Amino acid sequence: MSLSRYAVIAGSGSYLPTQKISNDHFLNHSFYGTDGKKLDKGNEEIIRKFQDITGIAERRYVTDDLVASDIAFYAAEQALASSGIDKETFDYIIVAHNFGDIKEDNRRSDMVPTLASRVKQRLDIKNPKTVSYDLPFGCAGWLQGIIQANYFIKSGDANRVLVIGTDTLSRIADPHDRDSMIYADGAGAVILESRESEKPVGILSHHTETFTDGHAYALRMDKSSNPDYAENTLFLKMKGHKLYEQALKLVPHVINISLNKANVSLNKIDKILIHQANTKMDEAIVTNLKSLCQVDHLAEDFMPMTISWLGNSSVATIPTLYDLISKNEMKNHSIRKNSIIAFAAVGAGININAVIYLVPEN
């Protein structure tokens, strides 16, 4: 058999912000509806229903001195340490994010130079052939970076690619919108490396689709829900019900296409690492996926979750989840050799993608 090039994960890292924000943090907030009127329900009831639906009890916020490129750098340092790789051998650094660096005292997006260039500079990489660029693709951005890195490696254009997901959603959350309780901060990084093998290994397949017809603005930037908000500031807004409906139908569709491309059945998947914005939504996605693939039963630990204590950190959720599991920092979860993992994400756009990955033996 002839050798083929595959992309395998050689190292990972993550940064969990140190500020733990419980749901009690929002008890004194004034919440308004989309009609600009103050919600008549008490905050205790609002928060209780929010936790029942999303599963979120706590999230992490960065401290005032940090921005997205800082925590991306910390995650990259961890990935380098875990891999033992020479940083000067990276062909690409891809940083997925959605809002750039946003300072606590000046909440405007700063993306020049790119966050990838900032991370490269912080890592003190001298090699000019380490091409560094940013990827804004909604919450599916980190996984799309993995897909692009796979293309580079399969084509022979790259041997090593550092892919980072970083966002500080706390800096663009409307304090008067109850959806703001979903958002969190964080960063995760993975190093993909080329490997020649007779048998398929690493990334087996992937698929991406963009659904803009009627759904492009399900996530968007807009003014505060509070009509009397003094500052002319744009915040992240979400049509949660519309996004929920579309995700339940479309995410299983994209995952199923990836499974078919890899010639892998769902019951051969050991774990699914899925973008986490809502516990009930993710559970419903898996239920619909089982129905689509005509599978009755999956392992109890099939879908590990961090949303209850880390919230939704956008592009950082999946790489952070992978890093925690790979380092045995999540109880009852591990990544075993020769196991098959499905990655899946949905985000603004609406962009949806999936990757099927076979863990190498060594």
SULSULKA-V141120 format. One record per residue. N is the residue number from 1. PSI is psi in whole degrees, -180 to 180 (NA if undefined). Layout:
# SULSULKA-V141120
n: [N;N]
psi: [PSI;PSI]
This chain:
# SULSULKA-V141120
n: [1;2;3;4;5;6;7;8;9;10;11;12;13;14;15;16;17;18;19;20;21;22;23;24;25;26;27;28;29;30;31;32;33;34;35;36;37;38;39;40;41;42;43;44;45;46;47;48;49;50;51;52;53;54;55;56;57;58;59;60;61;62;63;64;65;66;67;68;69;70;71;72;73;74;75;76;77;78;79;80;81;82;83;84;85;86;87;88;89;90;91;92;93;94;95;96;97;98;99;100;101;102;103;104;105;106;107;108;109;110;111;112;113;114;115;116;117;118;119;120;121;122;123;124;125;126;127;128;129;130;131;132;133;134;135;136;137;138;139;140;141;142;143;144;145;146;147;148;149;150;151;152;153;154;155;156;157;158;159;160;161;162;163;164;165;166;167;168;169;170;171;172;173;174;175;176;177;178;179;180;181;182;183;184;185;186;187;188;189;190;191;192;193;194;195;196;197;198;199;200;201;202;203;204;205;206;207;208;209;210;211;212;213;214;215;216;217;218;219;220;221;222;223;224;225;226;227;228;229;230;231;232;233;234;235;236;237;238;239;240;241;242;243;244;245;246;247;248;249;250;251;252;253;254;255;256;257;258;259;260;261;262;263;264;265;266;267;268;269;270;271;272;273;274;275;276;277;278;279;280;281;282;283;284;285;286;287;288;289;290;291;292;293;294;295;296;297;298;299;300;301;302;303;304;305;306;307;308;309;310;311;312;313;314;315;316;317;318;319;320;321;322;323;324;325;326;327;328;329;330;331;332;333;334;335;336;337;338;339;340;341;342;343;344;345;346;347;348;349;350;351;352;353;354;355;356;357;358;359;360;361;362]
psi: [144;158;143;156;133;159;122;155;123;-12;159;160;163;162;120;115;152;-18;114;118;108;170;-23;-21;-26;5;-31;8;154;112;139;154;180;-16;1;6;143;136;136;-11;150;154;-32;-42;-42;-46;-39;-45;-39;-46;-36;-39;-47;-25;3;122;-20;153;172;137;145;156;164;-23;-4;149;178;-39;-29;-51;-26;-42;-44;-42;-39;-41;-43;-43;-42;-45;-39;-24;-29;18;146;119;-24;-5;3;134;-34;148;118;122;113;131;177;-16;3;-158;126;114;152;-38;6;85;64;145;133;111;11;116;174;155;-34;-41;-38;-42;-44;-43;-42;-33;-8;44;122;-23;115;-14;-2;93;130;126;162;156;100;118;28;-163;-14;7;-44;-44;-34;-33;-40;-42;-43;-42;-39;-41;-45;-44;-45;-34;-13;3;-20;153;-30;132;131;121;122;142;126;137;150;79;-21;-24;-12;18;131;117;-12;12;124;-24;-19;-20;-17;-35;147;175;155;172;144;150;146;142;122;138;144;146;134;132;147;-34;148;139;160;-135;116;-35;169;163;143;140;151;125;95;-16;97;-4;0;-32;26;-32;131;173;136;175;170;151;-23;111;-18;9;127;-36;149;77;142;137;159;126;150;133;83;-43;-42;-44;-41;-49;-45;-41;-40;-32;-42;-34;-47;-37;-47;-40;-43;-39;-42;-40;-44;-39;-37;-7;44;132;154;-36;-4;-5;127;-38;151;124;106;146;135;107;-16;120;-48;-35;-46;-39;-40;-36;-45;-40;-46;-34;-43;-42;-44;-39;0;49;129;-35;138;160;150;-32;26;-39;90;144;141;-2;-30;-29;-9;-12;-162;105;28;-125;-13;-13;-48;-48;-34;-45;-46;-45;-44;-43;-43;-25;15;39;10;121;135;15;139;162;113;152;141;7;158;129;138;129;141;145;154;139;-173;138;-51;123;132;134;165;151;138;127;130;118;125;162;-30;NA]
